Amino acid sequence: MTQQPFELPHFYMPYPARLNPHVDEARAHSTRWAREMGMLEGSGIWEQSDLDAHDYGLLCAYTHPDCDGPALSLITDWYVWVFFFDDHFLETFKRTQDRPGGKAYLDRLPLFMPLDLATAVPEPRNPVEAGLADLWARTVPSMSVDWRRRFAVATEHLLNESLWELSNINEGRIANPVEYIEMRRKVGGAPWSAGLVEYATAEVPASVAGSRPLRVLMETFSDAVHLRNDLFSYQREVEDEGENSNGVLVLETFFGCTTQEAADTVNDVLTSRLHQFEHTALTEVPALALDRGLTPAEVAAVAQYTQGLQDWQSGGHEWHLRSSRYMNARARAPHPWHGPAGPGASAADVGALLASAGAERLRAYTHVPYQKVGPSLLPDFHMPFQVELSPHLQGARTRLADWTRTMGILHEGVWDEDKLAAYDLPLCSAGLDPDATPEALDLSAAWLAWGTYGDDYYPLVFGHRRDLAAARLTTGRLSECMPLDGAQALVPVNAMERGLMDLWARTTALMTPDQRRVLKDAVDVMTESWVWELANQLQNRIPDPVDYLEMRRATFGADLTMSLCRMGHGPAVPPEVYRSGPVRSLENAAVDYACLVNDVFSYQKEIEYEGEIHNAILVVQNFFGVDYPAALRVVHDLMTRRMEQFEHVAANELPVVYDDFDLSDEAREIMRGYVTDLQHWLSGILNWHREVDRYKPDYLARRTHGFLPDLRPAVPVH
């Protein structure tokens, strides 16, 4: 290879790597297995020398240091298979830019992963299919059906999202940072690796496998693994293979900076993700165990799994330093005064840990609230869609005021008539759905009012009291206000409960049980995200940038909005279409744009008047150590790129989805209407922020921002 394009940064890695003593057994076994599967001589992809140089036995021995010999050999076979798949797909489809052939190739692979082992599988046609059939049959008998389902999904994502990389290569397109991290989790394979960590350590209880803390452990693990790999593999992927799915290249393009600056920033994000992993493991996971009533054995299983992910991080780093596959000739070794040297000691750089990572971690907890920042600076927003308003707007304003009074929303010390008028939520609804009937517009405005009220209520009521337990109790009661079977819910004790019960009854009257479940889950996601915000508020902790953007979708009520929008689409559009990568990408791009619009307009309100820490501009200020105008430029650039991504997906990726799923003309028309709905949603939200008094400096200066006088809401007792 040519000269290195950048110097590798100093990595945060506080855990020493450990080597499994069965490493030689795994090496020998995986070589025999690869030859039996047809992956070596004659494959056109690898020779024996390639496999020896990559040394996947060493990788797995470092990343799974405690499992026995047979388990390590099986795990090593899985990694040989996945790396062979990556190289095989590159040579066969990426280099030739053969998307139809790549799709046909990928469509067969799930057939080799039946949840029931009694199900027959096809005859393998190539080494990838042969290897997958063999590995699946050897692995799943000892694992639960829940694990099989999760691991099969992770494997399918790993395989299928290769089409996303292939499409980007075909277009010469480089992803934006948020899009890249989302898609890298799927195509990069770390969620798949987390499944094998369960196999090697302990299976996560099904009751908590889908919870936020376990999801964040897996996602932070994934992001750190992928970003580390991007740093080591930049030269091979970008300069040799022509790849454009690399985090260094993504940030280099987004910021318009040098390769070295981009590499250093990638390492900063990597470090932040590891900090988030540690924070989640030490604060959120124990609370989850208590909340869900996990048994001692289940708690031990989660602890073993967490330790396994930690071992993978340090072991994976050690392997990258040694494998011929990567750029590691001048990887920074620890200085003598930083501690021990030798194999496994790259993790023991205590001095750098305290000097660099410690300072970054501390900065997240030292924000001084209520600083005067002045009026929010408003950039030139990129909005390609024209706003349209419902003709029923004025009537909706009157009816919403009546509804909020009836529910008691204006009598708990959080909102009053003046605030309700200043927020003008029917204006938002009128832009989101300009073709709505008066009844539908009223329902939309009431949902917006209820969600906005709850978002104001939690930090004021529970943050003022520093009462996380009461917030969790309230969140649990709100979930009980949404019975799935039509049974009588609990007796409401406050405006939030009365409002939600009324909205639930009106919204779900004609819904199927499955639709009710989707809606209930969406509301639960939003209310639980308010508890997450409150926990950060009590710790005075500015969130990690990636965690913030992803949770911002929840606090904004994105799942609720999208589920309500889809309800009228009927069975013509299969659920798999909505779960596809491009449709999720379209929705997430729209939601991120709207969330960032809100953060830009609300900066003064939140930072100066409310002492908030959940604002993208503040998150960027803290992460990069820059001032308000510089952080705003980063956020504005990201907003613009997210809107451009929305336009790109709608124009280029959705038509491919329609063809891939062979959608009918009716279904295609419904999906085109869905895109139009999202365009209305985007333009309506921007218009609302521009017009209402809620964020204007004159209004903020004259309003009370704590409790209204003599009106303190009661906290429910269960």
C-alpha positions in Angstrom: 0.0 0.0 0.0 1.0 3.6 -0.4 1.8 6.0 2.5 -0.8 6.1 5.3 -3.4 8.9 4.7 -3.4 9.8 8.4 -1.9 9.0 11.7 -4.0 6.8 13.9 -5.3 8.6 16.9 -4.9 7.7 20.5 -7.8 5.3 21.4 -9.8 5.3 24.6 -9.7 1.6 25.7 -9.7 1.2 29.5 -10.1 -2.6 29.5 -7.1 -4.9 28.9 -7.5 -7.5 26.2 -7.3 -11.1 27.2 -6.5 -14.1 24.9 -8.5 -17.3 24.9 -6.1 -20.3 25.5 -7.8 -22.3 22.8 -6.7 -20.0 20.0 -4.6 -22.6 18.1 -7.5 -25.1 18.2 -9.8 -22.4 16.7 -7.3 -21.5 14.0 -6.8 -25.1 12.9 -10.5 -25.9 13.0 -11.5 -22.8 11.0 -9.0 -23.6 8.3 -10.3 -27.1 7.8 -13.9 -25.8 7.9 -13.2 -23.0 5.3 -11.7 -25.6 2.9 -14.6 -28.0 3.4 -17.1 -25.2 2.5 -15.1 -24.3 -0.6 -13.9 -20.9 0.6 -10.2 -21.4 -0.2 -8.4 -22.8 -3.3 -10.6 -22.5 -6.3 -13.1 -20.0 -4.8 -11.5 -17.1 -6.6 -11.8 -15.1 -3.4 -9.3 -16.5 -0.9 -6.2 -18.7 -0.8 -4.9 -20.3 2.3 -2.4 -17.5 2.7 -5.2 -14.9 2.9 -7.0 -16.8 5.7 -3.7 -17.2 7.6 -2.9 -13.5 7.2 -6.3 -12.3 8.4 -6.1 -14.6 11.5 -9.8 -14.8 12.5 -8.8 -17.3 15.1 -6.8 -14.6 16.9 -9.7 -12.1 16.5 -12.2 -14.5 18.1 -9.7 -15.6 20.8 -9.3 -11.9 21.8 -13.0 -11.1 21.5 -14.3 -14.2 23.3 -11.6 -14.9 25.9 -13.6 -17.1 28.3 -15.5 -19.7 26.2 -14.4 -23.3 25.8 -12.6 -24.7 22.7 -15.6 -26.0 20.8 -17.5 -22.8 21.3 -14.5 -20.7 20.2 -14.1 -22.8 17.1 -17.8 -22.4 16.2 -17.6 -18.6 16.7 -14.5 -18.4 14.6 -16.2 -20.3 11.8 -19.0 -17.7 11.9 -16.4 -14.9 11.5 -14.6 -16.7 8.7 -18.0 -17.0 7.0 -19.0 -13.3 7.4 -15.7 -12.0 6.2 -15.7 -14.4 3.3 -19.3 -13.2 2.5 -18.0 -9.5 2.5 -15.2 -10.2 0.1 -17.3 -12.5 -2.1 -20.0 -9.9 -2.4 -17.4 -7.2 -3.1 -15.8 -9.2 -6.0 -19.0 -10.6 -7.4 -21.4 -7.7 -7.2 -19.8 -4.5 -5.9 -16.9 -4.3 -8.3 -19.3 -5.2 -11.2 -22.0 -2.9 -9.8 -24.5 -5.7 -10.4 -27.5 -4.8 -8.1 -30.1 -7.2 -9.6 -27.6 -10.1 -9.2 -26.7 -9.0 -5.7 -30.4 -8.9 -4.7 -31.1 -12.3 -6.1 -28.0 -13.7 -4.2 -29.1 -12.1 -0.9 -32.8 -13.2 -1.3 -31.8 -16.8 -0.9 -29.8 -16.6 2.2 -32.6 -16.3 4.8 -33.8 -19.7 3.5 -30.8 -21.2 5.3 -31.9 -19.8 8.7 -35.2 -21.5 9.7 -36.4 -20.9 13.2 -37.6 -24.5 13.3 -34.7 -26.9 12.5 -37.1 -29.4 11.1 -37.7 -27.0 8.1 -35.8 -28.2 5.0 -33.3 -25.8 3.5 -32.3 -25.6 -0.2 -29.2 -27.2 -1.7 -26.3 -24.7 -1.3 -25.1 -23.2 -4.6 -21.9 -21.4 -3.3 -19.6 -21.4 -0.3 -21.6 -18.6 1.4 -24.8 -20.7 1.3 -23.0 -23.9 2.3 -21.3 -22.1 5.3 -24.5 -20.5 6.5 -26.5 -23.8 6.4 -23.7 -25.6 8.4 -23.3 -22.9 11.0 -27.0 -22.4 11.6 -27.5 -26.1 12.2 -24.6 -26.2 14.6 -25.5 -23.1 16.6 -29.2 -22.7 17.2 -30.1 -26.0 19.0 -28.7 -24.7 22.2 -30.4 -21.2 21.9 -34.0 -20.1 22.5 -36.5 -19.3 19.8 -36.3 -15.6 20.8 -32.5 -15.6 20.3 -32.9 -17.4 17.0 -35.3 -14.8 15.8 -33.2 -11.9 16.9 -30.0 -13.4 15.4 -31.7 -14.2 12.1 -32.9 -10.6 11.8 -29.4 -9.3 12.6 -27.9 -11.6 10.0 -30.4 -10.6 7.4 -29.7 -6.9 8.1 -26.0 -7.6 7.8 -26.5 -9.2 4.4 -29.3 -7.1 2.9 -27.9 -3.7 3.7 -25.0 -4.6 1.5 -27.4 -3.5 -1.2 -27.4 0.0 0.4 -23.6 0.1 0.1 -23.9 -1.1 -3.5 -26.5 1.5 -4.4 -24.3 4.3 -2.9 -21.3 3.0 -4.9 -23.4 3.0 -8.1 -24.5 6.6 -7.4 -21.1 7.8 -6.2 -23.0 9.0 -3.1 -21.5 9.6 0.4 -23.9 9.3 3.2 -24.5 12.0 5.9 -23.3 11.2 9.4 -26.7 10.2 10.9 -27.6 8.1 7.9 -24.2 6.5 8.0 -24.3 5.4 11.6 -27.8 4.0 11.3 -27.0 1.9 8.2 -23.5 1.0 9.4 -25.1 -0.8 12.4 -26.9 -3.1 10.0 -24.3 -3.6 7.4 -21.3 -3.5 9.7 -22.3 -6.6 11.6 -21.8 -5.6 15.2 -25.4 -6.3 16.2 -24.7 -9.7 14.7 -21.5 -10.0 16.8 -23.5 -9.1 19.9 -25.7 -12.2 19.2 -22.6 -14.4 19.2 -21.5 -12.7 22.4 -24.7 -14.1 23.9 -23.8 -17.5 22.6 -20.4 -17.3 24.2 -21.5 -15.8 27.5 -25.2 -15.9 28.5 -28.5 -15.3 26.6 -30.2 -12.0 27.5 -33.7 -12.6 29.1 -36.4 -12.1 26.4 -38.3 -9.8 28.8 -35.6 -7.1 28.6 -33.9 -7.9 25.2 -35.9 -5.1 23.5 -35.6 -2.5 26.4 -33.8 0.8 25.9 -30.8 0.0 28.2 -30.1 -3.3 26.4 -30.6 -1.7 23.0 -28.2 1.1 23.9 -25.6 -1.3 25.1 -25.8 -3.1 21.8 -25.9 0.1 19.7 -23.0 1.8 21.5 -21.0 -1.4 21.2 -21.9 -1.5 17.5 -21.0 2.1 16.9 -17.6 1.8 18.6 -16.7 -1.4 16.8 -17.6 0.1 13.4 -15.9 3.4 14.0 -12.7 1.7 15.2 -12.8 -0.5 12.1 -13.3 2.6 9.9 -10.1 4.1 11.2 -8.0 1.0 10.6 -9.6 0.1 7.3 -9.8 3.6 5.6 -6.8 3.0 3.4 -8.0 -0.4 2.2 -11.6 0.5 1.7 -11.4 4.1 0.3 -8.1 4.0 -1.6 -8.0 0.4 -2.7 -11.6 -0.8 -3.0 -13.3 2.5 -3.9 -15.7 2.2 -1.0 -17.6 5.3 0.2 -19.1 3.7 3.3 -16.4 4.8 5.8 -16.9 7.1 8.8 -13.7 9.0 8.2 -14.7 9.7 4.6 -18.3 10.6 5.7 -17.0 13.3 8.2 -14.3 14.5 5.8 -17.0 15.2 3.3 -19.6 16.6 5.8 -17.2 19.0 7.5 -15.0 19.7 4.5 -12.0 19.1 6.6 -8.7 17.2 6.2 -8.5 13.4 6.5 -6.5 13.7 9.7 -9.1 16.0 11.2 -11.9 13.7 10.2 -10.1 10.7 11.7 -9.6 12.6 15.0 -13.3 13.5 15.0 -14.3 9.9 14.4 -12.2 8.9 17.3 -13.9 11.5 19.5 -17.3 10.0 18.5 -16.0 6.5 19.2 -14.8 7.6 22.7 -18.2 9.2 23.4 -20.0 6.0 22.4 -17.8 4.0 24.8 -18.6 6.6 27.6 -22.3 6.1 26.8 -21.9 2.3 27.0 -20.4 2.7 30.5 -23.0 5.1 31.6 -25.8 2.8 30.5 -24.3 -0.3 32.0 -23.7 1.4 35.4 -26.9 3.5 35.7 -29.7 2.3 33.4 -29.2 -1.4 33.5 -29.4 -1.8 37.3 -32.5 0.4 37.3 -34.0 -1.8 34.6 -33.3 -5.0 36.6 -35.2 -3.6 39.6 -38.0 -2.2 37.5 -38.6 -5.5 35.7 -38.0 -7.7 38.7 -35.3 -9.8 37.1 -34.2 -12.9 39.0 -30.6 -13.2 40.3 -29.9 -15.6 37.4 -31.2 -13.2 34.9 -29.3 -10.3 36.4 -26.1 -12.5 36.2 -26.9 -13.2 32.5 -27.1 -9.5 31.7 -23.9 -8.9 33.6 -22.1 -11.7 31.7 -23.4 -10.3 28.4 -22.2 -6.8 29.2 -18.8 -8.1 30.2 -18.7 -10.0 26.9 -19.4 -6.8 24.9 -16.6 -5.1 26.9 -14.2 -8.0 26.1 -15.1 -7.7 22.4 -14.2 -4.0 22.4 -10.7 -4.5 23.8 -10.1 -7.7 22.0 -11.2 -6.3 18.7 -8.9 -3.4 19.1 -5.9 -5.7 19.8 -6.7 -7.7 16.7 -6.8 -4.6 14.5 -3.3 -3.8 15.7 -2.1 -7.2 14.4 -4.1 -8.2 11.4 -2.6 -7.7 7.9 -6.0 -6.7 6.7 -5.7 -3.2 8.2 -3.6 0.0 8.3 -1.7 -0.4 11.6 2.0 0.1 10.8 2.2 3.2 12.9 -0.5 2.6 15.4 0.2 4.6 18.6 1.7 2.5 21.3 1.5 3.5 25.0 4.4 5.4 26.4 6.5 3.7 29.0 5.2 5.9 31.8 1.6 5.1 30.9 1.9 1.5 32.2 2.8 -1.9 31.0 3.6 -2.8 27.4 3.2 -6.0 25.4 0.2 -8.0 24.2 -3.0 -6.8 25.7 -1.4 -3.7 27.3 -2.6 -1.2 24.7 -5.6 -0.9 26.9 -3.7 0.1 30.0 -2.9 3.7 29.1 -4.1 5.2 32.3 -2.5 8.6 31.9 -4.2 9.3 28.6 -7.5 8.0 30.0 -7.4 10.5 32.8 -6.0 13.4 30.8 -8.2 13.2 27.7 -11.2 11.0 28.0 -11.7 12.0 31.6 -11.9 15.7 30.7 -14.4 15.0 27.9 -16.6 12.9 30.2 -16.5 15.6 32.9 -17.5 18.3 30.4 -20.9 16.6 29.9 -21.8 17.1 33.6 -20.5 20.7 34.1 -23.0 22.8 32.1 -24.2 25.9 33.9 -28.0 26.2 33.4 -29.9 29.4 32.7 -27.1 31.2 30.9 -28.2 34.3 29.0 -27.9 33.5 25.3 -30.1 36.1 23.7 -32.7 35.6 20.9 -32.4 32.3 19.0 -30.4 32.7 15.8 -32.4 31.5 12.8 -30.6 30.4 9.6 -31.9 30.1 6.1 -33.9 26.9 6.3 -33.9 24.6 3.3 -37.6 23.8 2.7 -38.5 22.6 -0.8 -42.2 22.1 0.0 -44.9 24.8 0.2 -47.1 24.9 3.3 -50.8 24.5 2.9 -53.3 25.1 5.7 -56.7 23.5 6.4 -59.7 25.7 5.9 -61.0 24.4 9.3 -58.3 26.0 11.3 -60.3 28.7 13.2 -62.9 26.3 14.4 -60.2 23.9 15.6 -58.7 26.6 17.7 -62.0 27.2 19.5 -62.7 23.5 20.0 -59.2 22.7 21.3 -59.5 25.4 23.9 -62.8 23.8 25.1 -61.1 20.4 25.2 -58.1 21.5 27.2 -60.4 23.1 29.8 -62.6 20.0 30.0 -59.6 17.8 30.5 -58.1 20.1 33.2 -54.9 20.9 31.3 -55.3 24.6 32.1 -55.8 24.1 35.9 -52.6 22.3 37.0 -50.1 25.2 37.1 -48.3 24.3 33.9 -50.4 25.9 31.2 -52.9 28.7 31.1 -55.1 30.3 28.5 -52.3 32.7 27.4 -49.9 29.8 26.9 -52.4 27.8 24.9 -53.1 30.7 22.6 -49.3 31.4 22.2 -48.7 27.8 21.3 -51.5 27.6 18.7 -51.3 23.9 18.1 -54.2 23.8 15.7 -52.0 25.8 13.3 -49.5 23.0 13.4 -52.2 20.4 12.7 -53.6 22.5 9.9 -50.2 22.4 8.2 -49.5 18.8 8.9 -52.8 17.6 7.3 -54.4 20.4 5.2 -57.0 18.0 3.8 -58.3 16.7 7.1 -61.9 16.8 8.0 -62.9 19.0 11.0 -63.1 15.9 13.2 -59.7 14.6 12.1 -58.2 18.1 12.6 -59.6 18.3 16.1 -58.2 14.9 17.0 -54.7 15.8 15.6 -54.7 19.1 17.5 -55.7 17.4 20.7 -52.9 14.8 20.3 -50.4 17.6 19.7 -51.6 19.5 22.7 -51.5 16.5 25.0 -48.0 15.5 23.8 -46.7 19.1 24.1 -48.3 19.5 27.6 -46.6 16.2 28.7 -43.3 17.3 27.4 -43.6 20.6 29.5 -45.1 18.8 32.5 -42.4 16.2 33.2 -39.4 18.5 33.6 -41.4 21.1 35.5 -43.3 18.8 37.9 -40.8 16.0 38.4 -37.6 17.9 37.7 -38.6 20.6 40.3 -39.1 17.8 42.9 -36.2 15.8 41.6 -38.6 12.9 41.8 -37.7 10.2 39.2 -39.7 7.6 41.0 -42.9 9.6 40.7 -42.2 10.2 37.0 -41.8 6.4 36.4 -45.1 5.8 38.3 -46.9 8.4 36.2 -45.5 6.8 33.0 -46.7 3.4 34.1 -50.2 4.8 34.8 -50.3 6.5 31.4 -49.7 3.2 29.7 -52.6 1.7 31.7 -54.8 4.5 30.2 -54.6 2.7 26.9 -56.3 -0.7 27.3 -55.9 -3.0 24.2 -59.0 -5.0 24.8 -61.5 -2.2 25.3 -61.7 -2.9 29.1 -62.2 -0.1 31.6 -58.9 1.7 32.2 -57.9 3.1 35.6 -59.7 6.1 37.2 -57.9 9.2 36.0 -56.4 11.5 38.6 -55.0 14.3 36.5 -55.3 16.1 33.2 -52.7 14.0 31.4 -54.6 10.8 32.3 -58.0 12.2 31.4 -56.7 13.6 28.1 -55.0 10.4 27.1 -58.0 8.2 28.0 -60.2 10.5 25.9 -57.8 10.5 22.9 -57.4 6.7 23.1 -61.1 6.1 23.0 -61.7 8.5 20.1 -58.7 7.3 18.1 -59.0 3.5 18.5 -62.7 3.0 18.2 -62.4 1.5 14.7 -58.9 0.1 15.0 -57.9 -3.6 14.9 -56.1 -5.1 17.9 -52.7 -4.9 16.0 -53.2 -1.2 15.2 -54.0 -0.5 18.9 -50.8 -2.3 19.9 -48.8 -0.2 17.5 -50.3 3.0 18.7 -49.9 2.1 22.4 -46.3 1.2 21.8 -45.7 4.5 20.1 -47.2 6.5 23.0 -45.2 4.4 25.5 -42.0 5.2 23.6 -42.7 8.9 23.9 -43.6 8.9 27.6 -40.6 6.7 28.5 -38.3 9.1 26.6 -39.5 11.9 28.9 -38.2 9.8 31.9 -34.9 9.5 30.1 -34.7 13.3 29.7 -35.6 13.7 33.3 -32.8 11.4 34.4 -30.3 13.4 32.5 -31.7 16.6 33.9 -31.3 15.3 37.5 -27.7 14.3 36.7 -27.1 17.6 34.8 -25.7 15.4 32.0 -25.6 16.6 28.4 -26.3 13.5 26.3 -23.9 11.9 23.8 -24.7 13.2 20.3 -25.8 10.0 18.7 -27.9 9.0 21.7 -29.5 12.5 21.7 -30.5 12.4 18.1 -32.0 8.9 18.4 -33.9 9.7 21.6 -35.0 13.1 20.2 -37.1 11.2 17.8 -38.9 9.6 20.7 -39.3 12.8 22.8 -40.7 14.5 19.7 -43.3 11.7 19.3 -42.2 10.6 15.9 -43.4 7.0 16.3 -46.8 8.3 17.3 -47.1 10.7 14.4 -46.0 8.0 11.9 -48.3 5.3 13.2 -51.3 7.6 13.0 -50.3 8.6 9.5 -50.1 5.0 8.3 -53.3 3.8 9.9 -55.4 4.6 6.9 -53.2 2.9 4.3 -54.9 -0.4 4.6 -53.5 -3.9 3.7 -52.4 -2.9 0.1 -49.0 -1.9 1.5 -47.3 -4.9 3.3 -45.8 -4.2 6.7 -42.4 -5.3 5.4 -42.3 -2.2 3.2 -42.5 0.1 6.2 -39.8 -1.9 7.9 -37.5 -1.6 4.9 -34.3 0.4 5.1 -35.3 3.1 2.6 -38.7 3.8 4.2 -37.2 4.0 7.7 -34.5 6.2 6.2 -37.1 8.5 4.7 -39.0 8.8 7.9 -36.0 9.3 10.1 -34.7 12.0 7.8 -38.0 13.8 8.0 -38.2 13.4 11.8 -34.6 14.6 12.3 -35.2 17.7 10.2 -38.3 18.5 12.3 -36.5 17.9 15.6 -33.6 20.1 14.6 -35.9 22.8 13.5 -37.4 22.7 17.0 -34.0 22.8 18.6 -33.0 25.9 16.6 -36.1 27.8 17.4 -36.3 26.8 21.0 -32.6 27.4 21.9 -33.2 30.6 23.9 -36.4 29.2 25.5 -34.7 26.0 26.7 -31.2 27.2 27.6 -31.8 30.6 29.0 -35.3 30.3 30.5 -35.8 26.6 31.4 -32.3 25.4 32.2 -32.7 22.6 29.7 -29.8 20.4 28.4 -31.7 18.5 25.6 -31.0 20.7 22.6 -28.9 19.7 19.6 -27.0 23.0 19.5 -26.0 22.6 23.1 -25.0 19.0 22.5 -22.8 20.1 19.6 -21.3 22.9 21.7 -20.4 20.5 24.5 -19.1 17.7 22.2 -16.9 19.9 20.0 -16.1 22.7 22.5 -17.4 25.4 20.2 -19.6 28.5 20.7 -23.2 29.0 19.9 -22.9 30.3 16.3 -20.4 27.6 15.3 -22.6 24.9 16.8 -25.6 26.3 15.0 -23.7 26.0 11.7 -23.1 22.3 12.3 -26.7 21.7 13.2 -27.9 23.7 10.2 -25.6 21.7 7.9 -27.0 18.5 9.4 -30.6 19.7 8.9 -29.9 20.5 5.3 -28.3 17.2 4.6 -31.2 15.3 6.3 -33.7 17.2 4.0 -31.5 16.4 1.0 -31.5 12.8 2.1 -35.3 12.8 2.3 -35.5 14.1 -1.2 -32.9 11.6 -2.4 -34.7 8.6 -0.9 -38.1 9.6 -2.2 -36.7 10.1 -5.7 -34.2 7.3 -6.0 -34.6 4.6 -3.3 -38.4 4.2 -2.9 -39.0 3.3 -6.6 -36.5 0.4 -6.1 -38.4 -0.7 -3.0 -41.6 -0.7 -5.0 -40.0 -3.0 -7.5 -38.2 -5.2 -5.0 -41.6 -5.9 -3.2 -43.5 -6.0 -6.6 -46.1 -3.5 -5.2 -49.4 -3.1 -7.0 -50.4 0.2 -8.6 -52.7 0.8 -5.6 -49.9 0.3 -3.1 -47.5 2.5 -5.1 -50.1 5.3 -5.1 -50.6 4.9 -1.4 -46.8 5.2 -0.8 -46.6 8.3 -3.0 -49.4 9.8 -1.0 -47.4 8.9 2.2 -44.4 10.9 0.8 -46.8 13.8 0.2 -48.1 13.5 3.7 -44.5 13.7 5.1 -43.9 16.8 2.9 -46.9 18.5 4.4 -45.6 17.4 7.8 -42.2 19.0 7.3 -43.5 22.3 5.8 -46.3 22.5 8.4 -43.9 22.1 11.3 -41.5 24.8 10.0 -44.4 27.1 9.4 -45.7 26.6 12.9 -42.3 27.4 14.5 -42.1 30.6 12.5 -45.5 31.8 13.3 -46.3 31.0 17.0 -45.3 33.1 20.0 -43.9 30.1 22.0 -40.3 30.8 20.9 -40.3 34.5 20.3 -38.1 36.6 22.6 -40.7 39.2 23.5 -43.1 36.5 24.6 -40.4 34.6 26.5 -39.4 37.8 28.4 -42.9 38.4 29.7 -43.9 34.9 30.7 -43.5 32.9 34.0 -41.4 29.8 33.3 -42.0 28.0 36.5 -45.3 27.0 38.1 -48.1 29.3 37.6 -49.0 31.0 40.9 -51.1 29.0 43.4 -51.5 26.0 41.0 -49.3 23.0 41.8 -50.3 19.7 40.2 -50.7 16.8 42.5 -48.5 13.7 41.9 -50.6 10.5 41.6 -50.2 7.8 44.2 -50.7 4.3 43.0 
